[in-house]
Amino acid sequence: MEGTGACGINCLTCRLFTEGQCSPCGSGLSEQANRKLVAQLRLLGGVCPILNCAVERRVEYCLRDCDKFPCPHFQGGPYPFSEGYLQMQARRRGLPEQEEERPKSQIH
């Protein structure tokens, strides 16, 4: 799914991408994701916890492939999904309610 990040956002539809301010993250299995993490660390001083986790766990797309979705990386916000959306996903997947375990996001 070219242009779709591990988090599920299609970067090709984002204004930051169309204006040349950002590049797609790629799936958690892509070389593009590794390059994005290196660039984030260099430019922002930290990495996206969602992309980093997907790469480390070798998960292509969190929503489709990760048995822990929705996890604290998503719940810790502030993006990419609303709390209501994450609750709906957890409910439909039959997952237990998540405690208020909100990790500090590394970049925003």
C-alpha positions in Angstrom: 0.0 0.0 0.0 2.3 2.7 -1.3 2.1 5.9 0.7 0.4 4.3 3.8 2.3 4.5 7.0 2.4 1.7 9.6 -0.2 3.7 11.6 -2.7 3.5 8.8 -2.6 7.1 7.6 -2.3 7.4 3.8 0.5 10.1 3.6 -0.2 10.7 -0.1 -3.5 12.4 0.9 -1.9 14.7 3.5 -1.2 18.3 2.6 2.2 18.2 4.3 3.2 15.5 1.7 1.6 17.3 -1.3 3.4 20.5 -0.3 6.7 18.7 0.0 7.1 19.3 3.8 7.0 15.6 4.7 7.6 12.2 3.2 5.6 9.0 3.7 6.7 6.8 6.6 6.0 3.5 4.9 5.0 0.2 6.4 6.8 -1.2 9.4 8.5 -3.7 7.1 9.8 -1.1 4.6 13.2 0.4 4.2 11.4 3.7 3.8 10.3 3.4 7.5 13.9 2.9 8.6 15.0 6.0 6.6 12.1 8.0 8.1 13.1 7.0 11.7 16.7 8.2 11.0 15.5 11.5 9.6 13.1 12.0 12.5 15.9 11.4 15.0 18.2 13.8 13.2 15.7 16.5 12.5 13.4 16.3 15.5 15.5 14.7 18.2 13.1 11.8 18.6 11.1 9.2 16.6 7.5 8.4 16.2 6.7 5.8 18.8 4.2 4.1 16.5 6.5 3.8 13.5 9.4 2.7 15.8 7.3 0.0 17.4 6.1 -1.3 14.0 9.6 -1.5 12.8 10.9 -3.2 16.0 8.0 -5.7 16.1 8.1 -6.3 12.3 4.5 -5.2 11.9 3.6 -4.0 8.4 0.4 -2.1 9.3 -0.8 -1.7 12.9 -4.5 -1.8 12.3 -4.4 -4.9 10.2 -1.4 -6.9 11.5 -0.8 -6.1 15.2 -2.6 -8.1 17.8 -2.0 -5.4 20.3 -3.9 -2.6 18.4 -5.1 -0.3 19.7 -2.2 0.0 22.1 -0.9 2.7 24.4 1.2 4.2 21.5 -2.0 5.2 19.8 -3.9 6.0 23.0 -1.1 8.3 24.2 -2.0 10.6 21.3 -2.2 13.2 20.2 -2.6 11.5 16.8 -3.3 9.8 14.5 -6.8 8.5 15.7 -9.4 9.9 18.1 -10.1 8.2 21.4 -13.6 7.3 20.2 -12.2 5.5 17.1 -9.7 3.6 19.2 -12.5 2.5 21.6 -14.6 1.3 18.7 -11.7 -0.7 17.4 -11.0 -2.3 20.8 -14.7 -3.1 21.3 -15.1 -4.7 17.9 -11.9 -6.7 18.3 -13.1 -8.0 21.7 -10.1 -6.5 23.5 -10.3 -5.7 27.2 -10.7 -2.0 28.1 -7.3 -0.3 28.3 -6.1 1.3 31.5 -5.0 4.9 31.4 -1.5 3.8 30.4 -0.5 6.7 28.2 3.2 6.8 27.2 4.7 10.2 26.5 4.9 10.7 22.8 8.4 11.2 21.6 7.5 13.7 18.8 4.5 15.7 17.9 
